[in-house]
């Protein structure tokens, strides 16, 4: 889900359990956003039900294809700065695949045709 002003969040509460389709996820997101619009006790109750949390910088790095080993940020960099650095990066797997196609299209065509 995406909550305005926060970036991507993971909904971990009981209301989010068992959601298996995009339509169901979109409906929950709409319900959550509608509940948060007014603020106050309703918003607090909605947050308790959905229990949203931000992805950690490590989780964002994994989603981008970075390995767990070898990826370290300099000491003293805040989580906000880590998110910005990761947000300004490119997915390693996607760039590798594009570069591979640009450098050797014949080999890629053969690999695709042979299930490699």
Backbone torsions as a table, in degrees:
resi	resn	phi	psi	omega
1	UNK	NA	160.1	177.0
2	UNK	-126.3	118.4	176.5
3	UNK	-103.8	130.5	-177.7
4	UNK	-50.3	129.6	175.6
5	UNK	84.9	-2.0	-177.7
6	UNK	-119.1	-20.4	-171.6
7	UNK	86.5	-159.3	-178.6
8	UNK	-76.9	138.9	177.5
9	UNK	-129.1	156.9	175.7
10	UNK	-104.2	124.4	178.3
11	UNK	-88.9	117.3	-172.5
12	UNK	-113.4	-4.6	-175.5
13	UNK	-74.8	175.0	-177.3
14	UNK	-62.1	-29.8	179.8
15	UNK	-69.3	-24.3	-177.8
16	UNK	-90.8	-11.2	-177.9
17	UNK	-67.3	137.6	174.9
18	UNK	80.8	5.6	178.0
19	UNK	-74.8	118.9	-174.2
20	UNK	-119.4	-6.0	-179.5
21	UNK	-124.3	156.2	178.5
22	UNK	-63.8	-37.7	179.9
23	UNK	-62.3	-43.2	179.1
24	UNK	-66.5	-39.4	178.2
25	UNK	-65.2	-41.5	178.5
26	UNK	-64.4	-37.3	178.4
27	UNK	-65.7	-42.4	177.8
28	UNK	-64.6	-40.8	178.7
29	UNK	-61.1	-45.3	179.4
30	UNK	-62.3	-40.8	179.0
31	UNK	-64.6	-42.8	179.2
32	UNK	-63.7	-47.8	-179.1
33	UNK	-62.1	-40.1	178.8
34	UNK	-63.9	-40.0	179.7
35	UNK	-68.6	-29.2	-178.6
36	UNK	-83.1	-21.1	-175.9
37	UNK	-54.7	-45.8	-175.0
38	UNK	-78.6	-20.9	-177.1
39	UNK	74.9	-165.3	176.3
40	UNK	71.6	-154.0	-175.7
41	UNK	-62.9	-36.2	178.9
42	UNK	-61.1	-43.4	179.7
43	UNK	-65.2	-41.5	178.8
44	UNK	-62.0	-41.1	179.1
45	UNK	-65.2	-41.1	178.9
46	UNK	-63.4	-43.2	179.1
47	UNK	-62.6	-38.3	178.6
48	UNK	-65.6	-38.8	-179.5
49	UNK	-69.7	-39.2	-175.2
50	UNK	-93.3	-24.8	179.5
51	UNK	46.9	58.4	179.9
52	UNK	-71.9	147.0	172.9
53	UNK	-143.2	150.5	177.0
54	UNK	-71.6	149.8	169.2
55	UNK	-66.8	145.2	175.5
56	UNK	-76.3	159.7	175.5
57	UNK	-55.8	-36.4	178.8
58	UNK	-63.9	-42.5	178.6
59	UNK	-64.4	-40.0	177.6
60	UNK	-63.3	-42.4	178.8
61	UNK	-61.4	-42.0	178.3
62	UNK	-62.5	-42.6	178.5
63	UNK	-62.4	-29.8	179.2
64	UNK	-82.5	-6.7	177.4
65	UNK	95.3	7.8	178.1
66	UNK	-76.8	141.8	178.4
67	UNK	-73.9	155.6	177.1
68	UNK	-66.5	-37.2	-179.2
69	UNK	-85.0	136.2	173.3
70	UNK	92.5	-14.1	178.3
71	UNK	-96.7	106.8	178.6
72	UNK	-134.8	143.7	176.1
73	UNK	-96.0	149.1	176.8
74	UNK	-59.1	148.4	179.4
75	UNK	-60.7	140.3	176.9
76	UNK	93.1	-3.8	177.8
77	UNK	-82.8	130.7	-178.3
78	UNK	-75.1	164.9	176.2
79	UNK	-60.1	-38.7	178.0
80	UNK	-58.9	-42.3	178.0
81	UNK	-67.6	-36.5	177.6
82	UNK	-64.0	-43.5	177.4
83	UNK	-59.8	-42.6	-179.8
84	UNK	-64.3	-43.1	178.7
85	UNK	-61.7	-45.0	179.2
86	UNK	-66.8	-37.8	179.1
87	UNK	-66.8	-25.5	178.4
88	UNK	-90.3	0.2	-179.4
89	UNK	-93.9	178.8	177.7
90	UNK	-118.4	153.4	177.1
91	UNK	-66.4	122.4	-177.0
92	UNK	-57.9	-46.3	-177.5
93	UNK	-64.0	-41.1	-179.1
94	UNK	-67.3	-45.4	179.9
95	UNK	-63.6	-40.8	178.9
96	UNK	-61.5	-43.1	-179.7
97	UNK	-66.2	-43.6	179.4
98	UNK	-64.1	-45.2	179.2
99	UNK	-60.8	-40.9	179.4
100	UNK	-61.2	-44.3	178.7
101	UNK	-65.6	-36.1	-179.2
102	UNK	-71.5	-37.4	-175.3
103	UNK	-80.0	-38.9	-174.8
104	UNK	-140.9	71.7	-177.4
105	UNK	-62.7	-32.7	179.7
106	UNK	-66.1	-42.6	179.4
107	UNK	-65.4	-40.5	179.6
108	UNK	-64.8	-41.2	178.8
109	UNK	-62.7	-42.4	178.0
110	UNK	-63.4	-44.5	-178.5
111	UNK	-63.1	-42.3	178.8
112	UNK	-63.9	-42.8	-178.8
113	UNK	-66.5	-27.3	-176.9
114	UNK	-105.7	14.4	176.3
115	UNK	68.0	27.5	-179.4
116	UNK	-94.3	NA	NA
